């Protein structure tokens, strides 16, 4: 079976507009949660989020095209360009039919839809942008990236709520493993910080109690109260090992396996016994042909909600049994926020980087242990460790789950 490796990573997050800056903030435990500046939040109980700040979009997108794009597409294009450059991928030396793009999002062009609806109501149908239909789609960035670099291989979008990033990365790897492509650009993107979407999450009572923004999200802590939304993109370049070695590419980590599942239980709440995410973890390990004793680190979904953290802890204990107590488990959502469709992709990249650097980012804001959450959550301080294999897990609305596994690259 064809082996798949990670050769490029591009991260656009609330703590950095590139991979190196984001990784440094993650390791330092420096939160990017702060006051929302996109819109008036005076009517909102929780006026904070993980905003992408200072991104020079013109560095990645032509000025004419930029005027047509939804914010989420800008993130996807910027992350993809960075990942491609990081991989040293030169399309003039590639068979365009063997290079593909698979990206995912939970909401797609949310900002564009809201803005154009306002224009429709205020100015009438003749003033709605002729570019709206083609640029609000969940798969718009896959087309834009293909056009930008001339990639003519497999190309489509995926949506699995907050489990999207793991699902897209796993699907892209399978395309390479099956021999349908040599290179896949994959990941997730999201820009959910609009008044209507934020109001919806307020109505769900899912957002953390506001206070010090940097301390609002407390995964696995007894006093956790919810999550905070974030925005951005996580994009990776995956290649067959043979193709990467033939062109002398630097390899971050090896993709070993991935799986998706569904709780088949509820549109919002995770099943109390955690069977859905447990199924995904087991199936990913089965595909990777490894057992519980072979995983060293899990970048958990870890939203900071009372139910999610308890369910995820239970699922990890159920799957890993006697190995659960030696596992390192951390959530990076207090640092970047819950990036929805981009979350699983960013966290998959973090798992790959943990293997590459031998460092596990911490779960910040962890102060008071919860008897129902009793794993090693790498509290507050990053840990240097040999990470042979790392797993990233994601849980989403509609009962969606994903798990993806990377291994330390050793030539």
Secondary structure, DSSP 8 states (H G I E B T S, - for coil): ---EEEEEEEEEBTTBSSHHHHHHHHHHT----EE--SS--TT-S--EEB---S--GGGTS-HHHHTT--HHHHHHHHHHHHHHHHHT--GGGS-GGGEEEEEE-SSSSHHHHHHHHHHHHHH-GGGS-TTHHHHSSTTHHHHHHHHHHT--S-EEEE--GGGHHHHHHHHHHHHHHTTS-SEEEEEEEE---SHHHHHHHHHTT-B---SSGGGS--TTBTT---B-BB-EEEEEEEEEHHHHHHTT----EEEEEEEEEE--S-SSS--TT-HHHHHHHHHHHHHHT--GGG--EEE----S-HHHHHHHHHHHHHHHGGGGGG-EEE--HHHH-B-GGGHHHHHHHHHHHHHHHTEE--BTT--SBBTTB-SB--BSS-EE---SEEEEEEE-GGGEEEEEEEEE---
